């Protein structure tokens, strides 16, 4: 089956042996689709979708785990004072369990005594 006739558009006019002909040009997206169909191992889509609920943390690389942990920490401590964020990082690096309530209690400014 010839695909060139179905997907081509009229291009610039050329003369071959005195006859006016049109040089066929294909759209770039059409060429990509043809390449994907004929050579899927080379031109397959490179997007992998993963359901986060099915993710097994034991199979994630340490780099991915670090990025995920950093994202969750930033999200949990968004808008909190810098001292609290620093305290959380110190405790996490030490391997301790950290809760927001505990951090608020520890980093709460002491009230002046009279």
Beta strands, then each sheet from edge to edge (+ up, - down):
strand 1: 8-9
strand 2: 13-16
strand 3: 19-22
strand 4: 25-26
sheet 1: 1+ 4-
sheet 2: 2+ 3-
end
